[in-house]
Amino acid sequence: MTPNDTAGENASYRYLSTRGGDVGLTISSLCQFSFEEVVLNTIAPDGGLYIPEEIPCAASWESWGDLSFPEVAFEIMSLYISPSEIPPADLKDIIARSYSTFRSPEITPLVHLNGNHYLLELFHGPTFASKDIASQFLGNLLEYFLVRKNEGKASTAERHRLTFVGATRGDAGSAAIYGLRGKRDISAFVMFPQGQVAPVQEAQISTVPDKNVSSLAVAGTFGDCQNILSALYADRQANEDFDLVSSKNWAQILAQIVLYFYSYFALTKTSKSASFKPGDRVRFVVPTGKFGSILAGYFALRMGLPIDKLVIATNENDILDRFWRTGRYEKQRASRHGLGSGHGPGLGVKHTLSPAMDILTSHNFERLLWFLAYEFVAVSAGMDRLWNQKQASQEVSQWFQELEKKGSFGPVYRDVIRGARRDFESERVTDEQTIETIRAIYRKSGYILDPHSAVGAAATERSVSRAHANIPHISFSTAHPAKFAETVVKALQGEDGFSVETELRPAEFVELGKRERRVTVVENDWQKVRELIKARSDDGV
């Protein structure tokens, strides 16, 4: 029995922590949280991530085929958000505002690439990257809840305020800034390694004029930025000084569930897939680092969408690919001496041509592990739902305590990895293969891929070769190629018809270069960063 077996169209709308809440709870109770608490707090009090208590069944999903993107979003989100927390009219307004800034009327158009391969273009938002899908929605949600909380509170001291702090190599930070810019009672701070971000991405991060946004150039590496971020979230004083919001927010997963349903319907309408009809199975291939986008596909699958497989596409920072092959979750990459660990031989993050995927750990993977552990416990121990939830949380908590201490955990139980392999497959794509794919796709169809999308396309070609005949594949195209012009030029320089001026210089990017930069250079010292954030947050917006 899986968590959605007892869920219907009217789900319970309650949320749990992956780590079980208060360890002192009896087996007959479990910490539960409202959607508002989940959105405003991001991280559970026990350090876990929020998950829905039950995955709702979208029993009427086939009737959504002719709906627009915002309308599909409303149907899906209504299964996770109680109308008592956000009335339907308000939810529709939040969704409409979130996607009004996208350049394509379809929001995420589906493009036929070749054969059984389709691309879902996710780069039509304000920062030309897939992160806009989630960030625009999260920003409007946070604003909605804060407006309600602060109604009638005039003074800054009375008002409830939030502080977003993020670390980025480019796309995630700029998308967060564009989602939060101008929002009252929210301060946004985005750190990036000084001199190590692509020019277009740095311009997006540093040219937003809104007073509630600060871009911080850290004198160090991206790893240093991540260490500062981790120290801030672990520091009691920082959490007392300001309410922190991070990129691990459940609302960002929720927003991306829509992509799977909407693209499925788009596939049924394309002339290239005349034989494809509602109820037929499809594969999704997702280039991923933090596991958020493809985790949304797991929820879509459990809600009833007929997904054949979810294919994880990683670059050479392959912690996810290694887990699917070995059952071990290990921060360090493989070295000549075999798989490393936190205390032995191995390699850290490798800088690749697809930098958004250059990670040591995939934080959203914890959410999937909870559901896999729950399924394992339910099958082996019986049907007591509360007891099974508690046991699943204990397993996850133990795994991540081990990860923190040793840099790895596993191999996990055999039935847990079997459950993972039932729904997912995994592929690892090198930089050389990324370049080859950009070139091959351009020669075949004239389409230009950014390097992250090329990782997904390479994984798709492999999946097509082993999947059942005629199963269509939808791979996610996650960024406009102009955001990674250097890599694209490396792959396509000299190719017939390729023009840097035509393909890689959108008017919006040219305009970015003319804007004033607002950047604060900070030392690689988390305490000094904390004091800077506190001082600016106290100024109010």
Residue, then its C-alpha position, 0 to 999 in steps of 0.5 A: m500500500t502506497p500513501n495515495d491508496t486512501a487519498g481521493e479528490n478531497a485530500s487531507y491537505r496536511y503535511l509531514s516532515t521527512r524526519g518525523g517531527d518530535v521524536g517524543l511523539t507517541i505512535s498514535s500521533l505525528c506532527q502535521f503542518s498546514f500548507e501555509e506553515v510549509v510555505l512560510n517555513t521551508i525547513a521542518p523544525d526537526g531539519g527535515l523537508y515537508i511532504p504531503e501526508e498523502i499523494p492525492c489521486a487525480a481521478s478526473w485528470e483526463s478531463w483536463g486535456d483542453l485546459s490552459f496551463p494556468e487552468v491545469a495548474f489550478e486543478i492540480m494545486s487544488l488537490y494539495i491546498s485546502p480552500s480554507e487556506i487559499p480560496p479558489a478565486d485567490l489561488k487562480d489569481i496567484i497562478a495567473r500572476s505567476y505565469s503572466t510574465f512568460r513570453s510564450p502563451e503556452i508557458t511551456p511549449l512542446v517541440h518535436l525534435n525527431g522520431n519519438h523525442y519531444l522537447l518541453e521548453l521551460f525557458h520562456g520565463p523572465t530569466f530564460a530558465s526553468k527555475d522561473i516555473a517554480s520561483q514565480f509561483l513561490g514568490n506570489l505565494l509568500e506575498y499572499f500569506l504575508v499580506r494576510k498575516n500583516e493586515g492592519k499592522a502598520s509598523t515594521a516592528e509588528r509585521h511578519r517578515l521573511t528573509f530568503v538567502g540563496a547560493t547560486r552559480g547563475d540560474a537558480g539565483s536569478a530566478a529567485i530574485y525575479g520571483l521575489r523582487g518588489k515583494r513587501d516584507i521579503s528580503a532576498f539575498v543571493m550569494f555567488p562566487q565572485g568572477q565565476v558566474a557567466p556574464v549574462q547570469e551575473a547581469q541578471i543577478s546584479t541589475v535588479p533595482d528593487k530595494n529588497v534584493s541584494s546580490l552578494a559576490v563572495a570572495g571564494t568558490f561556489g562551495d564556499c557560498q554553499n558552506i556559508l548558506s549551511a552555516l546560516y541555516a544551522d545558526r540559532q542566532a540567524n534563525e532568531d534574527f530573521d525567518l529564513v526561506s530557502s530553495k527547498n520549499w515544497a511549493q516549488i515541487l508543487a509548481q513543477i507537477v503541472l509540467y508533466f500533465y500539461s506536456y502530456f496533453a500537448l503531446t496528444k494534440t501534436s500532429k507528429s503523435a497522431s497515434f498517441k492518445p490519453g491513457d498511453r504511456v510516456r517517458f520523461v527525461v529530466p536533467t537534474g542536480k537537486f532532484g526537484s524537477i524529476l521529483a515532481g514527476y514522481f508525484a504526477l505518476r502517483m497521482g495517476l498520470p501514465i508515466d512509463k519511466l522517469v529518466i534521471a539525466t546527470n552530468e559527471n557529478d553523478i551521485l544520483d546515477r551511482f545510487w540507482r546503480t549501487g544503492r549507495y548515496e555517496k557525496q564523493r565521485a568515483s576516482r581511479h581507486g573506486l567510489g570514494s567516501g567522506h573519509g576516503p579516496g574520492l573527488g568532490v564537485k567537478h566543474t562541468l559545462s552544465p554548472a546548474m547540475d554541479i552538486l555533491t548532494s541532491h537535497n530533494f532526493e530526501r523526499l523521494l527516499w521517504f516515500l520509498a521507505y514508507e512503501f518498504v515498511a508498509v509492505s513488510a510491517g502491515m497497514d497501520r498508516l501512522w506507525n508506517q509513517k513514523q518508521a519511514s521517518q526514522e529510516v530517513s533520519q538515520w540515513f541522513q545522520e549517517l550522510e552528515k557524519k560519513g559522507s555516505f549511506g547505504p546500500v539501502y534495503r533491497d526493496v527500497i532500491r527496487g522501488a526506485r528502479r521500478d519508476f526511475e532509470s538513470e544516465r550519466v553524460t560527460d562534457e564530451q558527450t554534451i558537446e557531441t549532442i549539441r552538435a548532432i542535434y543541430r546538424k539533424s534538426g537545426y535546433i540549438l540546445d543549451p548544455h543542460s538540455a543536451v545532457g537530457a537529450a543525450a539521455t533520451e537517445r539512450s532511453v529511446s534505444r531500449a524502451h518499448a517501440n513507439i513510447p514517446h519521450i519528453s525531455f526537459s529543455t531547461a535554459h535558453p542557449a544564449k545563457f551558455a553561449e560559450t559552450v554553444v559556440k564551442a560546439l557549433q562554431g563553423e557549422d552551416g547556418f549557425s550565427v552567434e548574432t542571430e541565435l545567442r543574443p536576444a534583445e533582453f540580454v543586450e539590454l541587460g548589459k546597459r543596466e547599472r550593477r548593484v553588487t556587494v563584495v563580501e568576505n568568505d566569512w558566514q558571520k560577516v554575511r549574517e551581520l550584513i543580512k541582519a542589517r539590511s533586513d532590519d531596514g525593511v522594505 
